[in-house]
Amino acid sequence: ALRENKARIHGEWVEMNRHGFAKRSEFTVKEQREDCIALRLTADETTRKVYPFDFALTVAYTLTQEGVTTAFTVENLGKEEMPFVIGGHPASTSPWGRTPPSRLHHPV
């Protein structure tokens, strides 16, 4: 977490919410297949107000036998060093309601 939601970048103070800016940004579809979708966010006027770097963020969701995997790719499209932190808090709904599937059927 940033102290007081502020960071000093290039000698200037910028303000960024605790969970960053990507979750409130509009992504475009980079790739879509039957088992995968990749969404891309690139720097624009809005993102540069809180994160003054040229970047591309791709988030790919892939269906697997075990569930869903998520992959984050961050690209520095500029010429300077680009610090970043990324994290995810995935959530979804399921047909099982509040009981996880592993608890629905217990072997005896």
C-alpha positions as CSV (number, residue, x, y, z in Angstrom):
1,A,0.0,0.0,0.0
2,L,1.2,3.5,-0.7
3,R,1.4,5.9,2.2
4,E,-1.5,8.3,1.8
5,N,-2.2,6.8,-1.7
6,K,0.7,8.8,-3.1
7,A,4.0,8.0,-4.9
8,R,6.8,10.2,-6.1
9,I,7.7,9.4,-9.7
10,H,10.1,11.6,-11.7
11,G,10.1,14.1,-8.9
12,E,6.4,14.6,-9.0
13,W,3.7,13.3,-6.6
14,V,1.0,11.2,-8.2
15,E,-2.0,9.8,-6.4
16,M,-3.1,6.2,-6.9
17,N,-5.9,4.3,-5.1
18,R,-4.9,1.3,-3.0
19,H,-5.8,-1.2,-5.7
20,G,-4.3,0.7,-8.5
21,F,-5.8,1.9,-11.8
22,A,-6.2,-1.2,-14.0
23,K,-9.4,-2.4,-12.4
24,R,-11.1,0.8,-13.4
25,S,-9.7,0.9,-16.9
26,E,-11.1,-0.4,-20.2
27,F,-9.2,-3.3,-21.7
28,T,-9.4,-4.5,-25.3
29,V,-9.6,-8.1,-26.5
30,K,-6.1,-9.0,-27.7
31,E,-6.9,-12.7,-28.4
32,Q,-9.9,-15.0,-28.0
33,R,-10.0,-18.8,-28.4
34,E,-12.4,-21.4,-27.2
35,D,-10.5,-22.0,-24.0
36,C,-8.7,-18.6,-23.5
37,I,-9.2,-14.9,-23.6
38,A,-6.5,-12.3,-23.4
39,L,-7.3,-8.7,-22.5
40,R,-4.9,-5.8,-23.0
41,L,-4.6,-2.4,-21.4
42,T,-2.2,0.2,-22.8
43,A,-1.1,3.5,-21.5
44,D,-3.3,6.5,-22.3
45,E,-4.0,10.0,-21.1
46,T,-6.0,8.7,-18.1
47,T,-3.4,6.1,-16.9
48,R,-0.5,8.5,-17.3
49,K,-2.1,10.8,-14.7
50,V,-1.4,8.2,-12.0
51,Y,1.3,6.1,-13.7
52,P,3.4,8.2,-16.1
53,F,4.9,5.3,-18.1
54,D,4.3,3.8,-21.6
55,F,3.2,0.2,-20.9
56,A,1.0,-2.6,-22.0
57,L,-0.7,-5.0,-19.5
58,T,-2.1,-8.3,-20.8
59,V,-4.2,-10.5,-18.6
60,A,-5.0,-13.9,-20.0
61,Y,-7.6,-16.3,-18.6
62,T,-7.3,-19.9,-19.7
63,L,-9.7,-22.8,-19.0
64,T,-7.9,-26.0,-17.9
65,Q,-8.9,-29.4,-16.6
66,E,-8.4,-28.1,-13.0
67,G,-10.2,-24.7,-13.4
68,V,-9.0,-21.4,-14.7
69,T,-5.4,-20.0,-14.8
70,T,-4.6,-16.3,-15.0
71,A,-1.4,-14.9,-16.5
72,F,-0.2,-11.3,-16.2
73,T,2.3,-9.9,-18.8
74,V,3.6,-6.4,-18.2
75,E,5.5,-4.8,-21.1
76,N,7.6,-1.6,-20.8
77,L,7.0,0.2,-24.1
78,G,9.2,3.2,-23.1
79,K,12.9,3.7,-22.8
80,E,13.2,4.3,-19.1
81,E,13.1,1.9,-16.2
82,M,9.5,1.2,-15.2
83,P,8.8,0.1,-11.7
84,F,5.5,-1.8,-11.2
85,V,3.6,-4.0,-8.8
86,I,0.8,-6.3,-9.9
87,G,-1.6,-8.5,-8.1
88,G,-5.0,-10.0,-8.5
89,H,-7.9,-10.8,-6.4
90,P,-9.9,-13.1,-8.7
91,A,-13.5,-13.9,-7.8
92,S,-16.3,-15.7,-9.6
93,T,-19.6,-17.3,-9.0
94,S,-20.2,-21.0,-9.1
95,P,-23.2,-23.3,-9.4
96,W,-22.3,-24.7,-6.0
97,G,-23.4,-21.7,-4.0
98,R,-21.5,-21.1,-0.8
99,T,-20.3,-24.7,-0.4
100,P,-17.1,-25.5,-2.3
101,P,-17.3,-28.6,-4.5
102,S,-14.7,-30.5,-2.4
103,R,-17.2,-30.3,0.6
104,L,-20.3,-31.4,-1.4
105,H,-19.4,-35.1,-1.5
106,H,-17.2,-36.7,1.2
107,P,-16.0,-40.2,0.7
108,V,-17.0,-42.4,3.6
